[in-house]
Amino acid sequence: MLLAIDAGNTNVVFAIYEGRAIKARWRIATDPRRTGDEYAVWLMQLLEIRGVDRKTINQIIISTVVPRALHNLQVLAKHYFNIEPLIAGEGAASYHIDIDVPDPRSLGADRAVNAVAGHAKYSGDLIIVDFGTATTLDSIDSNGAYKGGIIATGINLSLDALVNNTAKLPRIAIEVPKSTSVIGTNTEDQMLIGVFWGYVAMMEGLIARMRSEIGRPARVIATGGLALLFDEASDIFDAVDSDLTLDGLAILAERAAIK
């Protein structure tokens, strides 16, 4: 079995794959100071709860956009599983896609892995929208080449900025507004309308501009924690694939195993 680890800016996600199927997954807050031993104490208990024998894990792959977290995740793999982990984008786990931008090394691992998974799972030109700490929109052509994209502030960061820089605005939860009206009658409703529908309008506008610039039909694939929430309120997505990044890691690991 495969242990896929996706270390993002907010959470580190661990998933157990058997073939292309996810058997279990867990997440923990990203903390670059967390040691390999601390990861092990947490993860071993979860494996035991789910009845997964760690000896059945024979491959580990790591993707991270937090460089300081990589070493401790490698320690986890080597010391507690006796496995030299694959690193997404390196060696046998190279992406093997054309990253058609001036500095390919600047592309985040999560976005490259999404491109790999998107091209493997869907046909034609793609726009992949990933709702993470930041929201990214990436253009992948029909040959699987990464053509560029957009980085926008994540909706929770937008809300944090609004609340932290105003004296009287309260903390609210991100959810689909209960009313279809965009004219709020109290502070909380007005904040939710501004943040939520403002974000939907931004997504719709950016996607429309990307499609126009691509000049060919492009399917829009959404992933990340808030993808389903926005899918409830708009028809801008052709598919929601919450496991796209993890599936990309599984694809890279599978390709590495047959080399």
Contacts in CASP RR format, 6 or more apart in sequence:
PFRMAT RR
TARGET T0000
AUTHOR 0000-0000-0000
METHOD contacts of the structure
MODEL  1
MLLAIDAGNTNVVFAIYEGRAIKARWRIATDPRRTGDEYAVWLMQLLEIR
GVDRKTINQIIISTVVPRALHNLQVLAKHYFNIEPLIAGEGAASYHIDID
VPDPRSLGADRAVNAVAGHAKYSGDLIIVDFGTATTLDSIDSNGAYKGGI
IATGINLSLDALVNNTAKLPRIAIEVPKSTSVIGTNTEDQMLIGVFWGYV
AMMEGLIARMRSEIGRPARVIATGGLALLFDEASDIFDAVDSDLTLDGLA
ILAERAAIK
1 16 0 8 1.000
1 17 0 8 1.000
1 18 0 8 1.000
1 19 0 8 1.000
1 23 0 8 1.000
1 52 0 8 1.000
1 56 0 8 1.000
1 57 0 8 1.000
1 58 0 8 1.000
1 59 0 8 1.000
2 16 0 8 1.000
2 17 0 8 1.000
2 18 0 8 1.000
2 19 0 8 1.000
2 57 0 8 1.000
2 58 0 8 1.000
2 59 0 8 1.000
2 60 0 8 1.000
2 61 0 8 1.000
2 250 0 8 1.000
2 253 0 8 1.000
3 14 0 8 1.000
3 15 0 8 1.000
3 16 0 8 1.000
3 17 0 8 1.000
3 57 0 8 1.000
3 59 0 8 1.000
3 60 0 8 1.000
3 61 0 8 1.000
3 77 0 8 1.000
3 81 0 8 1.000
4 14 0 8 1.000
4 15 0 8 1.000
4 16 0 8 1.000
4 17 0 8 1.000
4 60 0 8 1.000
4 61 0 8 1.000
4 63 0 8 1.000
4 246 0 8 1.000
4 249 0 8 1.000
4 250 0 8 1.000
4 253 0 8 1.000
5 12 0 8 1.000
5 13 0 8 1.000
5 14 0 8 1.000
5 15 0 8 1.000
5 60 0 8 1.000
5 61 0 8 1.000
5 62 0 8 1.000
5 63 0 8 1.000
5 64 0 8 1.000
5 73 0 8 1.000
5 85 0 8 1.000
5 249 0 8 1.000
6 12 0 8 1.000
6 13 0 8 1.000
6 15 0 8 1.000
6 63 0 8 1.000
6 64 0 8 1.000
6 110 0 8 1.000
6 113 0 8 1.000
6 245 0 8 1.000
6 246 0 8 1.000
6 249 0 8 1.000
7 30 0 8 1.000
7 62 0 8 1.000
7 63 0 8 1.000
7 64 0 8 1.000
7 65 0 8 1.000
7 66 0 8 1.000
7 69 0 8 1.000
7 70 0 8 1.000
7 73 0 8 1.000
8 30 0 8 1.000
8 64 0 8 1.000
8 65 0 8 1.000
8 66 0 8 1.000
8 110 0 8 1.000
8 133 0 8 1.000
9 30 0 8 1.000
9 65 0 8 1.000
9 66 0 8 1.000
9 132 0 8 1.000
9 133 0 8 1.000
9 134 0 8 1.000
10 29 0 8 1.000
10 30 0 8 1.000
10 132 0 8 1.000
10 133 0 8 1.000
11 27 0 8 1.000
11 28 0 8 1.000
11 29 0 8 1.000
11 30 0 8 1.000
12 27 0 8 1.000
12 28 0 8 1.000
12 29 0 8 1.000
12 30 0 8 1.000
12 69 0 8 1.000
12 73 0 8 1.000
13 25 0 8 1.000
13 26 0 8 1.000
13 27 0 8 1.000
13 245 0 8 1.000
13 246 0 8 1.000
14 25 0 8 1.000
14 26 0 8 1.000
14 27 0 8 1.000
14 28 0 8 1.000
14 43 0 8 1.000
14 46 0 8 1.000
15 22 0 8 1.000
15 24 0 8 1.000
15 25 0 8 1.000
15 243 0 8 1.000
15 246 0 8 1.000
15 249 0 8 1.000
16 22 0 8 1.000
16 23 0 8 1.000
16 24 0 8 1.000
16 25 0 8 1.000
16 47 0 8 1.000
16 50 0 8 1.000
16 52 0 8 1.000
16 57 0 8 1.000
17 23 0 8 1.000
17 246 0 8 1.000
17 250 0 8 1.000
17 253 0 8 1.000
19 250 0 8 1.000
19 254 0 8 1.000
20 247 0 8 1.000
20 250 0 8 1.000
20 254 0 8 1.000
22 243 0 8 1.000
22 246 0 8 1.000
23 50 0 8 1.000
23 52 0 8 1.000
24 46 0 8 1.000
24 47 0 8 1.000
24 50 0 8 1.000
24 52 0 8 1.000
25 246 0 8 1.000
26 43 0 8 1.000
26 46 0 8 1.000
28 34 0 8 1.000
28 39 0 8 1.000
28 42 0 8 1.000
30 66 0 8 1.000
30 69 0 8 1.000
31 69 0 8 1.000
32 66 0 8 1.000
32 68 0 8 1.000
32 69 0 8 1.000
32 72 0 8 1.000
34 69 0 8 1.000
34 72 0 8 1.000
35 72 0 8 1.000
35 75 0 8 1.000
36 72 0 8 1.000
36 73 0 8 1.000
36 75 0 8 1.000
36 76 0 8 1.000
36 79 0 8 1.000
36 80 0 8 1.000
37 75 0 8 1.000
37 79 0 8 1.000
39 72 0 8 1.000
39 73 0 8 1.000
39 76 0 8 1.000
40 76 0 8 1.000
40 79 0 8 1.000
40 80 0 8 1.000
43 76 0 8 1.000
43 80 0 8 1.000
44 54 0 8 1.000
44 80 0 8 1.000
47 53 0 8 1.000
47 54 0 8 1.000
54 80 0 8 1.000
54 81 0 8 1.000
57 81 0 8 1.000
57 83 0 8 1.000
58 83 0 8 1.000
59 83 0 8 1.000
59 86 0 8 1.000
59 253 0 8 1.000
59 257 0 8 1.000
60 77 0 8 1.000
60 81 0 8 1.000
60 83 0 8 1.000
60 85 0 8 1.000
60 86 0 8 1.000
61 85 0 8 1.000
61 86 0 8 1.000
61 87 0 8 1.000
61 88 0 8 1.000
61 93 0 8 1.000
61 249 0 8 1.000
61 250 0 8 1.000
61 252 0 8 1.000
61 253 0 8 1.000
61 256 0 8 1.000
62 70 0 8 1.000
62 73 0 8 1.000
62 74 0 8 1.000
62 77 0 8 1.000
62 85 0 8 1.000
62 86 0 8 1.000
62 87 0 8 1.000
62 88 0 8 1.000
63 87 0 8 1.000
63 88 0 8 1.000
63 109 0 8 1.000
63 110 0 8 1.000
63 113 0 8 1.000
63 245 0 8 1.000
63 249 0 8 1.000
64 70 0 8 1.000
64 73 0 8 1.000
64 109 0 8 1.000
65 108 0 8 1.000
65 109 0 8 1.000
65 110 0 8 1.000
70 87 0 8 1.000
73 85 0 8 1.000
74 85 0 8 1.000
77 83 0 8 1.000
77 84 0 8 1.000
77 85 0 8 1.000
78 84 0 8 1.000
78 85 0 8 1.000
86 92 0 8 1.000
86 93 0 8 1.000
86 252 0 8 1.000
86 253 0 8 1.000
86 256 0 8 1.000
87 93 0 8 1.000
88 95 0 8 1.000
88 109 0 8 1.000
88 112 0 8 1.000
88 113 0 8 1.000
88 249 0 8 1.000
88 252 0 8 1.000
89 95 0 8 1.000
89 109 0 8 1.000
89 112 0 8 1.000
89 252 0 8 1.000
92 255 0 8 1.000
92 256 0 8 1.000
92 259 0 8 1.000
93 252 0 8 1.000
93 253 0 8 1.000
93 255 0 8 1.000
93 256 0 8 1.000
95 112 0 8 1.000
95 113 0 8 1.000
95 115 0 8 1.000
95 116 0 8 1.000
95 252 0 8 1.000
96 116 0 8 1.000
96 255 0 8 1.000
97 112 0 8 1.000
97 115 0 8 1.000
97 116 0 8 1.000
97 119 0 8 1.000
97 144 0 8 1.000
97 145 0 8 1.000
97 146 0 8 1.000
98 143 0 8 1.000
98 144 0 8 1.000
98 145 0 8 1.000
98 146 0 8 1.000
99 107 0 8 1.000
99 112 0 8 1.000
99 145 0 8 1.000
99 146 0 8 1.000
100 145 0 8 1.000
100 146 0 8 1.000
100 147 0 8 1.000
100 148 0 8 1.000
101 107 0 8 1.000
101 146 0 8 1.000
101 147 0 8 1.000
101 148 0 8 1.000
107 146 0 8 1.000
110 130 0 8 1.000
110 245 0 8 1.000
111 128 0 8 1.000
111 130 0 8 1.000
111 136 0 8 1.000
111 138 0 8 1.000
111 146 0 8 1.000
112 146 0 8 1.000
113 245 0 8 1.000
113 248 0 8 1.000
113 249 0 8 1.000
113 252 0 8 1.000
114 128 0 8 1.000
114 130 0 8 1.000
114 138 0 8 1.000
114 223 0 8 1.000
114 244 0 8 1.000
114 245 0 8 1.000
114 248 0 8 1.000
115 128 0 8 1.000
115 138 0 8 1.000
115 140 0 8 1.000
115 144 0 8 1.000
115 146 0 8 1.000
116 248 0 8 1.000
116 251 0 8 1.000
116 252 0 8 1.000
117 241 0 8 1.000
117 244 0 8 1.000
117 245 0 8 1.000
117 247 0 8 1.000
117 248 0 8 1.000
117 251 0 8 1.000
118 126 0 8 1.000
118 128 0 8 1.000
118 140 0 8 1.000
118 221 0 8 1.000
118 241 0 8 1.000
118 244 0 8 1.000
118 248 0 8 1.000
119 126 0 8 1.000
119 140 0 8 1.000
119 143 0 8 1.000
119 144 0 8 1.000
120 247 0 8 1.000
120 248 0 8 1.000
120 251 0 8 1.000
121 241 0 8 1.000
121 244 0 8 1.000
121 247 0 8 1.000
122 219 0 8 1.000
122 221 0 8 1.000
122 239 0 8 1.000
123 142 0 8 1.000
124 141 0 8 1.000
124 142 0 8 1.000
124 217 0 8 1.000
124 218 0 8 1.000
124 219 0 8 1.000
125 139 0 8 1.000
125 140 0 8 1.000
125 141 0 8 1.000
125 142 0 8 1.000
125 214 0 8 1.000
125 216 0 8 1.000
125 217 0 8 1.000
125 218 0 8 1.000
125 219 0 8 1.000
126 139 0 8 1.000
126 140 0 8 1.000
126 218 0 8 1.000
126 219 0 8 1.000
126 220 0 8 1.000
126 221 0 8 1.000
127 137 0 8 1.000
127 138 0 8 1.000
127 139 0 8 1.000
127 140 0 8 1.000
127 207 0 8 1.000
127 210 0 8 1.000
127 211 0 8 1.000
127 214 0 8 1.000
127 218 0 8 1.000
127 219 0 8 1.000
127 220 0 8 1.000
127 221 0 8 1.000
128 136 0 8 1.000
128 137 0 8 1.000
128 138 0 8 1.000
128 140 0 8 1.000
128 220 0 8 1.000
128 221 0 8 1.000
128 222 0 8 1.000
128 223 0 8 1.000
128 244 0 8 1.000
129 135 0 8 1.000
129 136 0 8 1.000
129 137 0 8 1.000
129 203 0 8 1.000
129 207 0 8 1.000
129 220 0 8 1.000
129 221 0 8 1.000
129 222 0 8 1.000
129 223 0 8 1.000
129 227 0 8 1.000
129 237 0 8 1.000
130 136 0 8 1.000
130 138 0 8 1.000
130 222 0 8 1.000
130 223 0 8 1.000
130 224 0 8 1.000
130 244 0 8 1.000
130 245 0 8 1.000
131 154 0 8 1.000
131 155 0 8 1.000
131 222 0 8 1.000
131 223 0 8 1.000
131 224 0 8 1.000
131 225 0 8 1.000
131 226 0 8 1.000
131 227 0 8 1.000
131 230 0 8 1.000
132 154 0 8 1.000
132 224 0 8 1.000
132 225 0 8 1.000
132 226 0 8 1.000
133 154 0 8 1.000
133 156 0 8 1.000
133 157 0 8 1.000
134 151 0 8 1.000
134 152 0 8 1.000
134 153 0 8 1.000
134 154 0 8 1.000
134 157 0 8 1.000
135 151 0 8 1.000
135 152 0 8 1.000
135 153 0 8 1.000
135 154 0 8 1.000
135 155 0 8 1.000
135 203 0 8 1.000
136 149 0 8 1.000
136 150 0 8 1.000
136 151 0 8 1.000
136 152 0 8 1.000
137 149 0 8 1.000
137 150 0 8 1.000
137 152 0 8 1.000
137 206 0 8 1.000
137 207 0 8 1.000
137 210 0 8 1.000
138 146 0 8 1.000
138 148 0 8 1.000
138 149 0 8 1.000
138 150 0 8 1.000
139 146 0 8 1.000
139 147 0 8 1.000
139 148 0 8 1.000
139 149 0 8 1.000
139 210 0 8 1.000
139 214 0 8 1.000
139 218 0 8 1.000
140 146 0 8 1.000
140 147 0 8 1.000
141 147 0 8 1.000
142 216 0 8 1.000
149 210 0 8 1.000
150 206 0 8 1.000
150 210 0 8 1.000
152 202 0 8 1.000
152 206 0 8 1.000
153 161 0 8 1.000
155 174 0 8 1.000
155 195 0 8 1.000
155 196 0 8 1.000
155 199 0 8 1.000
155 226 0 8 1.000
156 174 0 8 1.000
158 195 0 8 1.000
158 199 0 8 1.000
159 172 0 8 1.000
159 174 0 8 1.000
159 195 0 8 1.000
162 169 0 8 1.000
162 191 0 8 1.000
162 195 0 8 1.000
163 169 0 8 1.000
163 170 0 8 1.000
163 171 0 8 1.000
168 187 0 8 1.000
169 187 0 8 1.000
169 191 0 8 1.000
170 187 0 8 1.000
170 188 0 8 1.000
170 191 0 8 1.000
172 188 0 8 1.000
172 191 0 8 1.000
172 192 0 8 1.000
172 195 0 8 1.000
174 192 0 8 1.000
174 195 0 8 1.000
174 196 0 8 1.000
174 226 0 8 1.000
174 229 0 8 1.000
175 192 0 8 1.000
175 196 0 8 1.000
175 229 0 8 1.000
176 196 0 8 1.000
176 229 0 8 1.000
176 232 0 8 1.000
176 233 0 8 1.000
177 189 0 8 1.000
177 192 0 8 1.000
177 193 0 8 1.000
177 196 0 8 1.000
177 197 0 8 1.000
179 189 0 8 1.000
182 193 0 8 1.000
182 197 0 8 1.000
183 193 0 8 1.000
184 190 0 8 1.000
184 193 0 8 1.000
196 233 0 8 1.000
199 230 0 8 1.000
200 230 0 8 1.000
200 233 0 8 1.000
200 234 0 8 1.000
200 236 0 8 1.000
203 230 0 8 1.000
203 234 0 8 1.000
203 236 0 8 1.000
204 234 0 8 1.000
204 236 0 8 1.000
207 220 0 8 1.000
207 236 0 8 1.000
210 218 0 8 1.000
211 217 0 8 1.000
211 218 0 8 1.000
219 238 0 8 1.000
219 239 0 8 1.000
220 236 0 8 1.000
220 237 0 8 1.000
220 238 0 8 1.000
220 239 0 8 1.000
221 237 0 8 1.000
221 238 0 8 1.000
221 239 0 8 1.000
221 240 0 8 1.000
221 241 0 8 1.000
221 244 0 8 1.000
222 230 0 8 1.000
222 231 0 8 1.000
222 237 0 8 1.000
222 239 0 8 1.000
222 240 0 8 1.000
222 241 0 8 1.000
223 240 0 8 1.000
223 241 0 8 1.000
223 242 0 8 1.000
223 243 0 8 1.000
223 244 0 8 1.000
223 245 0 8 1.000
224 242 0 8 1.000
224 244 0 8 1.000
224 245 0 8 1.000
225 242 0 8 1.000
227 237 0 8 1.000
227 240 0 8 1.000
227 241 0 8 1.000
227 242 0 8 1.000
228 240 0 8 1.000
228 242 0 8 1.000
230 236 0 8 1.000
230 237 0 8 1.000
231 237 0 8 1.000
231 240 0 8 1.000
241 247 0 8 1.000
END
